[in-house]
Amino acid sequence: MLTTDIIVIGGGMVGSLTAVALAECGFDVALIERTSPAAFASEKHDLRVSAISHATQRMFEAVDVWSSMQAMRVCPYARMRVWEGDAKTEFDSDSIGRPQLGHIVENSVIQHALLQRAKDLVHLICPASIEALTPNSKGVTVRLDNGDELSASLVIAADGANSAVRRLAGITTNGEPYDQHAFVATVKTELPQQDITWQRFTADGPQAFLPLTGNQASLVWYQHAEFIASLKTLSETELVTAFHENFPQELGQVLSVRGSGSFPLNWQHAVNYVKPGVALVGDAAHSVHPLAGQGVNMGMLDAAALVDVVAGAGRHGIGSLRVLRRYERWRQGSNEIMIRLLHGIQRSFQPEAIENGLLPQSAIEVARRFALNAAQHVGPLNKQCIKLAMGLAGDLPELAHGRLPGKKQIVSA
């Protein structure tokens, strides 16, 4: 039996960052991932991309992986536009004296860089999955599907929305599915790389544009499940036509579709983030509507907060409920606010929700457009929205400042 300080289950973006950061802080860490890491595909963009905030970039710099991501592929953006009809707001990094608001980075690039770093720092065990979770006198014992057993003071669940660790620990969730799916496409565009992301709200659901390197972009189309299913039956020529007919002129000409896919949408929130010897981070703790691109950044802040708490506790007692509840108090309330905010925005565009509510559709539309115009024309509000989106506001963990707990580091301002 391998005995370590900490076992992280799930080698995705959030889990890999958690494992690497804890190892950098001096803990003996095992990282369990169910699939073998894929090599970086330099010739083709990954269909899954994330809008990485400045705070998350600082975390990557603190664990020495950001330069590796830059060497592969990252796309900075300096502006963000949101609009509905003639009401709009635009956020610009110049207004707060920064070169960009964030970066669009392929998920595979993030995971590849973090796992390459993990190979030098942790016990990386893959492919392997967890089958059992048993408390013991010193912490928790984990049994894997290959029969191996590991023991640690703390097990961290970073194994996604259908977390096996969460289920084995007996932690329940609240949530519900949306009557909406997301259709994602990587397209070749007539326009060169842009420095802006945008999202337009329509009566049927939002549409989003995320710039990628070169003449490529990621398009996201949120719609009812039946409509998304019909898009998946279209030929490439028909799909290009559908983009031209339904997306705004800001998109420019779509020349071809390099890849596409879809996924259902839901919100979910764990009733508890911790139990003795167990802590949840990322999608294992919460799932949100992706319309604001906050899911990954929320998960990274979970990881950073947990690293702060665990590093402050030291090796003795890191799995105790007293210690772990500090992390739960830090993150659960903040995440609940974001989940409810995004849920409210999404529901405000659903006719059936409006009809059953207290306000008529016209009043809700007026409120939405007033909020967009206020964010555009009220300077302090605009700047505060930018700081929140960049992860520069609130009670931030050390990693979000670019520092490993207990170590001094100088990273980007």
C-alpha positions in Angstrom: 0.0 0.0 0.0 1.3 3.4 -1.0 1.0 5.9 1.9 1.0 9.6 1.0 -0.1 12.9 2.5 -2.7 13.6 -0.1 -4.5 11.8 -2.9 -6.1 13.8 -5.7 -8.6 11.9 -7.7 -9.0 13.4 -11.2 -6.2 14.7 -13.4 -8.1 17.3 -15.3 -7.3 21.0 -15.2 -8.4 21.6 -11.7 -7.2 18.3 -10.2 -3.7 18.6 -11.9 -3.3 22.2 -10.6 -4.3 21.1 -7.1 -1.8 18.2 -7.1 1.1 20.2 -8.5 0.6 23.2 -6.2 0.4 20.9 -3.1 3.5 19.1 -4.2 5.3 22.5 -4.6 4.3 23.3 -1.0 6.1 20.2 0.2 3.4 17.5 0.4 3.7 14.0 -0.8 0.9 13.8 -3.4 -0.6 11.0 -5.5 -2.6 12.0 -8.6 -5.1 9.4 -10.0 -6.4 9.9 -13.5 -8.7 7.5 -15.3 -7.4 8.2 -18.9 -3.9 8.2 -20.3 -2.8 11.8 -21.1 -3.1 12.6 -24.7 -0.2 14.3 -26.6 -0.6 17.9 -27.6 -2.0 18.1 -31.1 -0.2 21.1 -32.7 -2.0 20.8 -36.0 -5.5 21.1 -34.7 -7.3 23.2 -32.1 -9.1 21.3 -29.3 -12.9 21.7 -29.5 -13.0 22.4 -25.7 -11.6 25.8 -24.7 -11.7 28.0 -21.6 -11.6 31.7 -20.9 -8.7 31.9 -18.4 -8.9 34.8 -16.0 -5.8 36.8 -14.9 -6.1 35.2 -11.5 -5.9 31.7 -13.0 -3.0 32.8 -15.2 -1.2 33.8 -12.0 -1.8 30.3 -10.6 -0.2 28.8 -13.7 2.8 31.1 -13.3 3.2 30.2 -9.7 3.6 26.5 -10.5 5.7 27.2 -13.5 3.5 26.0 -16.3 2.3 29.2 -18.0 5.4 29.4 -20.2 4.7 25.9 -21.4 1.1 26.8 -22.4 2.4 29.9 -24.2 4.8 27.7 -26.2 1.9 25.6 -27.3 -1.1 27.9 -27.9 -2.8 30.7 -26.0 -4.9 33.5 -27.4 -5.1 36.8 -25.5 -8.2 39.1 -25.6 -8.3 42.7 -24.5 -12.1 43.4 -25.0 -15.4 41.7 -24.1 -18.7 42.8 -25.6 -22.2 41.7 -24.3 -25.4 42.9 -26.0 -29.1 42.3 -26.5 -30.8 44.2 -29.2 -29.6 47.8 -29.0 -28.5 47.5 -25.4 -24.8 46.7 -25.0 -21.8 46.9 -22.8 -18.1 46.5 -23.7 -15.2 45.9 -21.3 -11.7 47.0 -22.2 -8.5 46.2 -20.4 -7.2 49.7 -21.1 -9.7 51.1 -18.7 -7.8 49.4 -15.8 -4.4 49.8 -17.3 -3.8 46.1 -18.2 -2.7 44.6 -21.5 -5.5 42.0 -21.7 -8.6 40.8 -19.9 -7.6 37.1 -20.2 -6.7 34.3 -22.5 -8.7 31.7 -24.5 -6.8 28.5 -24.0 -7.7 25.0 -25.1 -8.4 22.6 -22.3 -6.0 20.0 -23.7 -3.2 22.6 -23.6 -3.8 23.3 -19.9 -4.1 19.7 -19.0 -1.0 18.7 -21.0 1.2 21.4 -19.4 0.0 20.6 -15.9 0.4 16.8 -16.2 3.9 17.2 -17.7 4.8 19.3 -14.6 3.1 16.7 -12.3 5.3 13.9 -13.7 8.3 15.6 -11.9 6.4 16.3 -8.6 3.8 13.6 -7.8 3.0 10.0 -7.9 1.1 10.0 -11.2 -1.1 6.9 -11.5 -3.0 6.4 -14.8 -5.1 5.0 -16.2 -6.9 4.2 -12.9 -10.2 4.8 -11.3 -11.4 4.8 -7.7 -13.6 1.9 -6.6 -13.8 2.3 -2.8 -13.2 4.9 -0.1 -12.7 3.8 3.5 -11.9 5.8 6.6 -9.0 4.5 8.6 -7.3 5.5 11.9 -5.0 8.0 10.1 -7.2 9.2 7.3 -8.6 7.5 4.3 -7.8 4.3 2.3 -8.6 4.3 -1.5 -9.0 1.2 -3.6 -8.4 1.5 -7.3 -10.0 -0.6 -10.1 -6.7 -2.4 -10.6 -6.8 -3.6 -7.0 -4.1 -1.3 -5.7 -4.7 0.5 -2.4 -3.4 3.9 -1.3 -3.7 5.6 2.1 -3.5 9.3 2.9 -4.6 11.9 5.4 -6.7 13.7 2.8 -8.5 12.7 -0.5 -9.4 15.5 -2.9 -12.2 14.9 -5.3 -11.5 16.6 -8.7 -13.2 13.9 -10.7 -15.9 16.0 -12.4 -19.7 16.5 -12.2 -20.4 12.8 -11.8 -17.8 12.5 -9.1 -17.3 8.9 -7.8 -15.5 10.3 -4.7 -18.5 12.5 -3.9 -20.8 9.5 -4.2 -18.6 7.2 -2.1 -18.3 9.9 0.6 -22.1 10.2 0.8 -22.2 13.9 -0.2 -25.5 14.9 -2.0 -26.1 17.7 -4.4 -28.9 20.2 -5.4 -29.5 21.1 -9.0 -31.5 20.6 -12.2 -31.0 20.2 -15.9 -31.7 23.1 -18.3 -33.9 22.6 -21.3 -31.0 23.8 -23.3 -27.8 22.4 -24.9 -24.6 24.0 -26.1 -23.4 23.5 -29.6 -19.7 24.2 -30.0 -17.8 24.6 -33.3 -14.2 25.4 -34.2 -14.3 27.4 -37.4 -11.9 29.0 -39.9 -12.8 32.6 -40.4 -12.1 35.2 -43.0 -11.0 37.7 -40.3 -7.6 37.2 -38.6 -7.2 36.7 -34.9 -9.3 39.2 -33.0 -8.7 40.7 -29.5 -12.3 40.5 -28.4 -14.8 37.9 -27.1 -18.5 38.6 -27.5 -21.8 37.2 -26.4 -25.2 38.2 -27.8 -28.4 37.3 -26.1 -31.4 36.3 -28.2 -34.9 35.2 -27.5 -33.8 31.5 -28.1 -30.6 31.6 -26.1 -27.1 33.2 -26.1 -24.5 33.0 -28.9 -20.8 33.4 -28.2 -17.6 34.1 -30.1 -14.2 33.1 -28.6 -11.1 34.0 -30.6 -8.4 31.4 -31.3 -5.0 31.8 -32.8 -4.7 32.5 -36.5 -7.9 32.7 -38.6 -9.8 30.4 -36.3 -12.5 30.9 -33.6 -14.7 28.9 -31.3 -18.4 29.5 -31.7 -21.0 28.5 -29.0 -24.7 28.3 -29.7 -27.1 27.8 -26.8 -30.5 26.5 -27.8 -33.2 24.0 -27.0 -32.1 20.4 -27.2 -34.2 19.6 -30.3 -32.7 22.5 -32.2 -29.1 21.5 -31.3 -29.9 17.9 -32.4 -31.0 19.2 -35.8 -27.7 21.2 -36.1 -25.7 18.0 -35.7 -27.4 16.5 -38.7 -26.3 19.3 -41.1 -23.5 19.0 -43.6 -20.5 21.3 -43.3 -21.9 23.6 -46.0 -25.4 23.7 -44.4 -23.8 24.5 -41.0 -21.8 27.3 -42.4 -25.0 28.7 -43.9 -26.8 28.4 -40.5 -24.0 30.4 -38.9 -24.3 33.1 -41.5 -28.1 33.3 -41.2 -28.2 33.3 -37.4 -25.1 34.8 -36.0 -24.5 38.6 -36.1 -22.3 40.4 -38.7 -19.6 40.9 -36.1 -18.6 37.3 -36.7 -17.5 38.0 -40.3 -17.4 35.2 -42.9 -17.1 31.6 -41.8 -15.0 29.7 -44.4 -15.2 26.2 -42.9 -16.0 24.1 -39.8 -13.0 22.3 -38.3 -14.9 20.4 -35.7 -18.2 20.5 -33.7 -19.9 18.9 -30.8 -22.6 19.4 -28.2 -23.3 18.9 -24.5 -26.3 19.3 -22.2 -26.4 22.0 -19.6 -27.3 21.9 -15.9 -26.5 23.5 -12.6 -25.4 21.5 -9.6 -24.1 22.3 -6.2 -22.8 20.0 -3.5 -24.6 20.3 -0.1 -21.2 19.9 1.6 -17.7 20.5 0.2 -16.0 18.5 2.9 -16.2 15.4 5.2 -13.5 14.1 7.4 -10.6 13.2 5.1 -12.4 14.4 1.9 -12.7 17.7 0.1 -14.4 18.5 -3.2 -13.0 21.0 -5.8 -14.1 22.1 -9.3 -17.0 20.3 -11.0 -17.1 17.7 -8.3 -18.4 20.6 -6.1 -20.4 22.7 -8.5 -21.5 23.0 -12.1 -22.7 26.3 -13.6 -24.3 27.5 -16.9 -21.3 28.3 -19.1 -22.7 31.5 -20.6 -20.2 33.7 -18.7 -17.2 31.3 -18.9 -16.7 31.2 -15.2 -16.8 27.4 -14.5 -13.1 26.7 -14.8 -12.0 29.8 -13.0 -14.3 29.0 -10.1 -12.7 25.6 -9.9 -9.2 27.0 -10.0 -10.1 29.3 -7.1 -11.4 26.3 -5.2 -8.0 24.6 -5.7 -6.1 27.7 -4.7 -8.2 28.2 -1.5 -7.8 24.5 -0.5 -4.0 24.7 -1.1 -4.0 27.8 1.2 -5.9 26.0 4.0 -4.0 22.8 3.8 -0.6 24.5 3.6 -1.5 26.5 6.6 -2.4 23.4 8.6 0.7 21.5 7.8 0.9 17.7 7.7 -0.8 17.1 11.0 -4.6 17.4 10.9 -5.0 18.3 7.2 -7.9 15.8 6.9 -9.7 17.0 10.0 -13.1 18.5 9.6 -12.0 21.5 11.6 -9.4 22.4 9.1 -11.4 21.5 6.0 -14.4 23.6 7.0 -12.2 26.7 6.6 -12.1 25.8 2.9 -15.8 25.1 2.8 -16.7 28.4 4.4 -14.3 30.3 2.1 -15.7 28.9 -1.2 -19.2 27.5 -0.9 -21.0 30.8 -0.3 -19.1 32.6 -3.2 -19.8 29.8 -5.6 -23.5 29.7 -4.6 -23.8 33.4 -5.4 -22.3 32.8 -8.9 -24.4 29.8 -9.6 -27.6 31.6 -8.7 -26.6 34.7 -10.7 -25.9 32.7 -13.8 -29.1 30.6 -13.2 -31.1 33.8 -13.0 -29.7 35.2 -16.2 -30.4 32.0 -18.1 -33.9 31.6 -16.7 -34.8 35.2 -17.6 -34.7 34.2 -21.3 -37.0 31.3 -20.8 -40.6 32.2 -21.8 -42.2 29.5 -19.5 -40.2 30.9 -16.5 -41.4 34.4 -17.3 -45.0 33.4 -17.6 -44.9 31.7 -14.2 -43.1 34.6 -12.6 -44.3 37.8 -11.0 -43.1 40.1 -13.8 -44.2 40.2 -17.4 -41.7 39.5 -20.1 -41.5 43.2 -21.1 -40.4 44.2 -17.6 -37.7 41.6 -17.5 -36.4 42.6 -20.9 -36.3 46.3 -19.7 -34.4 45.2 -16.6 -31.8 43.2 -18.7 -31.2 46.1 -21.1 -31.0 48.6 -18.3 -28.3 46.5 -16.6 -26.3 46.2 -19.8 -26.5 50.0 -20.5 -25.6 50.7 -16.8 -22.5 48.5 -17.0 -21.5 50.4 -20.2 -22.0 54.0 -19.0 -21.3 53.9 -15.3 -17.5 53.9 -15.1 -17.0 52.5 -11.6 -19.5 49.7 -12.3 -17.8 48.9 -15.6 -14.4 48.7 -13.8 -15.7 46.5 -11.0 -17.2 44.1 -13.5 -13.9 43.9 -15.3 -12.1 43.1 -12.0 -14.6 40.4 -11.1 -14.2 38.8 -14.5 -10.4 38.9 -14.2 -10.4 37.4 -10.8 -8.9 40.5 -9.2 -11.6 41.2 -6.7 -12.7 39.6 -3.4 -10.8 37.4 -0.9 -8.2 35.8 -3.1 -5.9 32.9 -2.1 -2.2 33.2 -2.3 -2.0 31.2 -5.6 -4.3 33.8 -7.2 -1.8 36.4 -6.4 0.9 34.3 -8.1 2.4 33.0 -4.8 2.8 29.5 -3.4 1.7 29.6 0.3 4.8 30.0 2.4 7.0 30.9 -0.6 7.9 34.3 -2.2 7.5 34.5 -5.9 7.4 37.3 -8.4 5.0 36.8 -11.4 3.1 39.1 -13.7 1.5 42.2 -12.2 
